[in-house]
Amino acid sequence: MFMTYSEMQDILMKELRLYHYPVAVKFFYDPEKVAFFKERVDEYHSPLKAMTFCQWELAARMKGQVVYSEVDGLGCGNAQYCFGWKDLDAGEIKGHAKYVKNLEQAERFVMSKTRMPSGLLGIAVAPLAKAEVFDGPDTVHFYCDNMQAYHLAVDYMAATDTHPLQTNITMNSSACGGNVWSFVSQKFNMLPACSGSYNAGKTERGEINVMIPGDHINAVVARLIERIDTLGSSAITRPGDGFPGADICKNCPLIVFKKAK
């Protein structure tokens, strides 16, 4: 089943009751593709001042805007490192000192992070519905709650025949590093907010990050539709219920409603 990205977004927003638009992330390595994107898109925004990657995503997930930037618009050294836009330096190691036992451990931990291949030119983020402007996403990033994340994980496992899922959590790089790992490994990722994305990226306390490779998103949404057609709704916790995450025990004899009219 092939769907447009707009159709996918509509289904995901409606059936999973998402708070935010799913964020389509595109990594550009070809200058011709950058030029094609800029010519094709009706409107895009760039940071007025250098800011964090998770702040770029704010415009996409909350305002529905397309954002494009190169390294000069990225004011986060940790994200620059993850995207391959800077090498390991003393400042990056020191920036992780508060998380670890000593600087030697900080250096090893930073060096163990997955990085984008060299040569990255720029990055675009957009609501999933607008991903056609750059010929589809490399990753799709969801800011969602626990049960929304569980539904996405279950559908991903069924759609891709993958079990169990093994995700990747790193210090101080949830939004940036989480997308990088998902893209490079071509695997589902699920991880909590880091201290930077919690503050700068305005992640709510109850939200969690889910990243899905762009090549897999159609299959995941198709599996969601298949479940709805089979069970009558998107809910896994209570099949047939219209709310994905309904927490009324199916065997409870007290919380029952009957049609009165």
N, C-alpha and C positions, 0 to 999 in steps of 0.2 A: 504494500500500500504506500503510494507516494503522496505526500502532502506538501503544500507550500509552508514556508516558515511562519507565515501569518496564521495559517490554519493550526499549525502545531501550538503556537502561543495561545490562541483562543481556547483550544481544548485543555491545555495545561492550566491556564488561569481559571477556567470554569470548573473543571473536574477535580483539581487538587486544591482549589480555593487559595491560590498563591497570593501573597501580599504584594509582591514585587514582580515586575516583568523578568522573565529569564534573560540573562545577559549573554548575548552572542559575542565571543571574543575572536578576533582575527589577527594573526601574526603575519606581517608582510616582509617578504624577503626579495621580492621582484619589483624594481622601480616601475615597470610597466603596469603591474597590477595596482600599485599605489595610484598611478595616474588614472587608470581606468576607474578605480573606486571614486576618486575625487570628481571625475567627470560624470559618473553615473548617479551619484547620490544627490538628492535635491538640496540637502542642507546638512552640514556637520559642524561640530563645535570643537575647539581646541582650548586647552587650559590657558587662561590669561597669565597666570603665574605657575611656576612648577609646583606640582602637588603629587600626592600618592596615587598609585594605580587604583586602589580601592576607592579613592575619591573620584577618579574618572568614572568608575562603575556607578556611582551615585546618580549621575545624569542619565545613564541608560536604564537603570532599574527603577528609578523613582519618577523621572520626567519623560522617559521615552525618547531621549535624544541620542543621536549618533555622535560619538567622540572619537577623534583621531589625534594621535600625538606621536612624536618621535622623542628621543632621549632628552631634548631640551625642555620638554614639558613634564618630566618626571623628577620630582624632588625627593624621592625615597631611595637612598643608597642600597637598601636591601633588595628592593624591586629591580634596581639597575643591575645588581649582581645576578639575580635570578634570570633576568632577560638577556644576560650576556653583554650588557652595555657597560660594565666596569669589571675590572679584575679584583681579586681578593687583595685587600689592603688592611693596614693597621686599624683604620677607622671602622671598617666592617667587623673586624674581630672584636674591637672594643665595644661596639654597639650591641653585641650579644653577651657582654660580660655579666649583666644583671640576671641572666637566665641560668648560668652555669657555675661550676665549681671554680674554674680558673681559666686563664686565657688560652692555655693549651687545649683544653676541652672545647672552648669557644671556636678556635680555629678548625678543629676536626669537625665540629658540628656544621659550621658554615660550608666547609669543603664538601660535606656529604650531601648538600642540597642539589637537586636536579636543576640543570641550567639549560636555557635555550641554546641551540646551535648558534655559532657565531654568524654574524652578518645580518642580524635582524634590523630592518629599516624603520619600522613603525608598527603601532598597534591600534586597532579600532575596536571599540566596544559599542554595542547597540542593543536595543530590545530585540529579542529573537525574531519578531515579526518583520524587522527591517534587514535581516541578514542577507537578503538577496543582493543588496548593494555591494557586497564584497564576495559574492558567489558562495555564500554559506560560511558558517562558523568553524573555527578550529576546535573550540570548546564551547560548551554552554554552561554558564555558571548560575546556579540557583541559590538565592538567600531564602531559606525556608525554615519551618519549624521541624521538630523531631518527627512527627508522623508524616508530614509531607516528604521529608527525606527518606523515611522508611518505604513509602509507596514508590518513590523514584528508584530506590535500591532494588526492591523486589521486582519491579517491572524490568529493570536493566538486567538483573540476573536471568530472568526468564527469556527475555528477548535475545540475549547474547549467549545463552547457555553457559553462564559463568557462575561457579559456586565453589567455595565461599568468596566473597569480595574481600580484597586486602587493600586498604587505603594507605595514604601517606601523610603523616603529620610532621611538620617541621616547626622549629622555633621561629617566631617573628616573620612568617611569610605565608599566611593562610591564603589570601586572595591571589597574590602574585605567584608564589611558589606552588600553590595548589593547582592553579591552571597550567603552569609549566609542566608539572609532573603528569597531569592528565593528558596533556598534548603529547609529550615525549613518549610516555609509556603506552598511550592509547588505551587507558583504563579509566574506569569510574573512580572518582575520588570523593571522600566525605570527611570533613574535618571541622573542628570548632574554629571560632574566630581567634586570631592572635591578638596580642595587646595592641598592635598598630591598627589592624582592621576593625577592632572593636571601637577604638576611639576615633581614628581618622575616617574609617569607612562607615561609621555610624551603624554598626551591627547591633541589633537588639540582643539582650541577654539570652533569650530563648531561641535565637536563630542559629542555624548551622549551615555550613557551606557544602554544596553538592556540585561537582563538576563532571560533565559527561562529554566525551569526545564528540566533536561535531558529526563525524561519520556514523555515529551510533544513535543520534537523537531521533531520527525517523523511526527506527525499529522500536525504541522505547515508547514513543507515543502510539505507535501501531499496537503494541502490546496492551497499553492502557485502554485503547478503544476495544480491543478484543475482550478484555475483562468486563468492560461496561456492557457489551453486547451479550456476553454469556451470563453475567450475574446481575445485571440491571443497574449497576452503579460502579463508581470508581473505588468505593470503600473496600479495603482488605480486612479491617478490624471488624466490620459488621456488613457483610455483603448484602447489597440491596438498599442499604441506607444511603441517603444522598450526601452525607458528610464524610469525607475521607479522614477518619480518625475518631469516629464516634466511640465513646468509652463507656457505653452502657453495656453491662455484662449480658450476653445473649440469653443466659439462663436465669436472670433475675426475675422473680415473679411479681415484684413490686412496681418496677418502672415500666409500666405497660399502658399504652393509650389505645382507646377504641374509638372508632368513628361514631360520632354522636348525631351527625346529620348528613 
